[in-house]
Amino acid sequence: MSKFALIVVLFVLLIIVGCSCVGLGGSGEYGGGY
C-alpha cells in the first residue's frame, strides 16, 4: 500500500469518527461522545 493511499484512508477514518462523535451528542467542535 502506498503512503498516499494510507493517508487517504486515515483521513476518511478521521472524518467518520468525527461525524459519529458529533452524532452521538459530542460537545465542542471535536465532538467527545463515543
C-alpha positions in Angstrom: 0.0 0.0 0.0 1.4 3.4 -0.9 1.9 6.2 1.6 -0.7 8.3 -0.3 -3.4 5.6 0.0 -2.6 5.2 3.7 -3.1 9.0 4.3 -6.4 9.0 2.4 -7.7 6.0 4.4 -6.7 7.6 7.7 -8.3 10.9 6.7 -11.6 9.2 5.8 -11.5 7.3 9.0 -10.9 10.5 11.0 -14.0 12.1 9.3 -16.2 9.1 10.0 -15.1 9.0 13.7 -15.6 12.8 14.0 -19.1 12.7 12.5 -20.1 9.8 14.7 -18.8 11.6 17.8 -20.9 14.7 16.9 -23.9 12.5 16.0 -23.7 10.9 19.5 -24.1 14.3 21.2 -20.5 15.3 21.5 -19.7 18.7 22.9 -17.3 21.2 21.5 -16.0 21.3 17.9 -14.4 17.9 18.1 -17.4 16.0 19.5 -16.5 14.0 22.5 -19.1 11.3 22.7 -18.2 7.7 21.8 
